[in-house]
Amino acid sequence: MDLTTRIADLIEPTLDDMGYELVRVQLFGGQRQTLQIMAERKDGGMGIEDCSAISHAVSAILDVEDPIAGAYHLEVSSPGLDRPLTRAKDFDVWAGFDAKVELAQPHDGRKRFSGQLLGRDPETDEVKLRLVETDEEVSIPRHAIGKAKLVLNDALLAWAKAQQDEEEAGETDAAADNDDN
């Protein structure tokens, strides 16, 4: 088991209990390494307070388990708009948006694919993508994917704005309901 998988296994139950989903664990850097924990609330949001709560909880676990040799910097963040696609469900949740996919090994002579994410076939665990350059639909085995992420573009920004407007409208409605009481 590699170190990032071990760390994920150590922290995921606590994050789950706190109401968060682990998106990705990465360890990078030279002598002073950075451990990046990317997570989100189960309802999809994430704020500074959430990052702080996760940082405190993860620090406590890592202080006891001590899986990383030497000093490191802990960084906790949300996935952001141009988020990595790391979990099986990500390929379904974000279907309809543009993505970039890079394979660990070439598939049909290619390592890089870019296009509209069409989802994932649950039976074959293949990710479907409509290529931007040819409009051709391709299926890529999920296990072959080295990296995948959403592409920050106008469609994704419009979706994020609509989500924000919806949240603000909900807060306004809730405040109005409280004023009526």
N, C-alpha and C positions, 0 to 999 in steps of 0.2 A: 504494500500500500504506500503510495507516495505521500509526502508531507502535507500537501494541501488537502488531500482526501482525508487524512487523519484529523487535521484541524477541523474540517467541515463536520466530520463525524462527532467530534468533541463538542462543538458549539451549536449544531443544528437543533438538538432537543431543547436547549434553553431558549433559543430564538423562537422556536415554535411555541413554547409555553408563554412567551412574552407577546405573541401575536404577530410575529414576523416570519417571513420566508427568506431563506438564504438563496441568493442569486448566484454568487460566485466568491471563491476564495482564491487569491493570487499572492504569491510571494516573489518579490523581485528586488533587484539591487545587488550591490557588491558587498563590501565589508559591513555596512550598516543596512540591513535589509528592511524592506517595507512589506508588512502583511496587510493586504487590502481585503477587507470584508465588505461585500456589496450585498445589501439586503433591502427588503421593502415590507411595509405593513401588508397584512393579508388583504386589506381593502384597497391596496395599490398605492396609497400615499406614503410620504416620507418627509419628515422635517428634521431640523437641527436637533430638537429634543429627542427624536427617535435615534438619531446617530449617537447622541451622548449616552442614552440608556443602553444601547447595544455595546458601545465601547466599554462602559463600566462592567457589564455582564461578561463580555468576552475576555476582558483583562483579568477578571477574577478567575475564570476557568483556565486561561493560559498560564497564569502565575502558579496555579496548583499543578497542572499537567506538564508544563514546561517543555512543549514539543519542539521549540526552535532553539538551536544552539546559538549562543551569543546574543548580542543586543539587536533589537529590531524596533521599528516604528510601526504602530498600529494605526491604520487609516480605515475609517468606517464611512461608507457613502451609500447614496441611493444609486440605482442603475442609470438614472437620467433618461432623457428622451432617446438618444441614440444608443440605447441599452444593449448589452450583450444578450444573445439568445443562448442560454445554457441548459435550460430544463426542457424536457419533452413538451410540456404544456405551453412554453413560450412560442413555439412554432405554430400553435393553433390560436392562442390569444392574440398574437400580432399578425395573423393572416390578413392580407389586404394591403399591408404596408411594404415598402421597399426594404430590402435587406442585402447585405454583402455576406457571402459565405466563402470561407477559405478552408480547404481540405488539408488534412495531414498528409495524404498521398493523392496523386492525380486520379481522377475518375473520368473516364472517357477522354483521356488526354488533357484534362484541365484540372487546375487547383483552385481557381478563383471564379466565383459566379456572382452575378449581381442581377437583381430583378425583384419582381413582386412576389412576396411570400404567399403561397397558396395553402399552407397548412401542412399537417403531418398525417400520413397514413398510419393509424394505430396498429394495424395488422403487420405491416412490414417495417414500421419505424423509419420510413423514408420521408424526407422533407421534400415538399414540392415547391418549385420556384418557376415563375414565368420570366425568362431571360429578357433583360431590357434591350439587348442588341438585336435579337432575332424573334422575339415574341414566342419562342419555343418553350414548351413546358418540360422541365427536367425533374427527375426524382433522384435524390441524393441520400444514401444511407446515413442516418443520423450519427452512427458510430464513426463514420469517416470524417465528420466535421471537426476541424481543429479550432476554428473561431467562426462565430456568426454574430452579426449585430445589425440593428436597424439603421437605416440611412436617414440622417436628419435632412428633411426636405419640407416643402410647403405643405404637403398632405399631413405629415406627422405634426408639424407646428399647428396646423388648423385643428387637428384632433385634440392636441394639448390645450389650445385656447378654449375649445368647446367644453372640455372637461373642467377647466378652471371656471368658466362662466356658469356651468351647471352647479359646481360646488358653492360658488358665491350666491347663486339664486337660492340654493338650499339653506344657506346660512341666513339669508335675508328672510326667507319664509319662517325659519325657526325663531328668529328674533321677533318677527311680527306675531307669531303664536304666543310668545312669552309676554308681549305687550298686552295682548288681549286678556290675559289671566289676571 
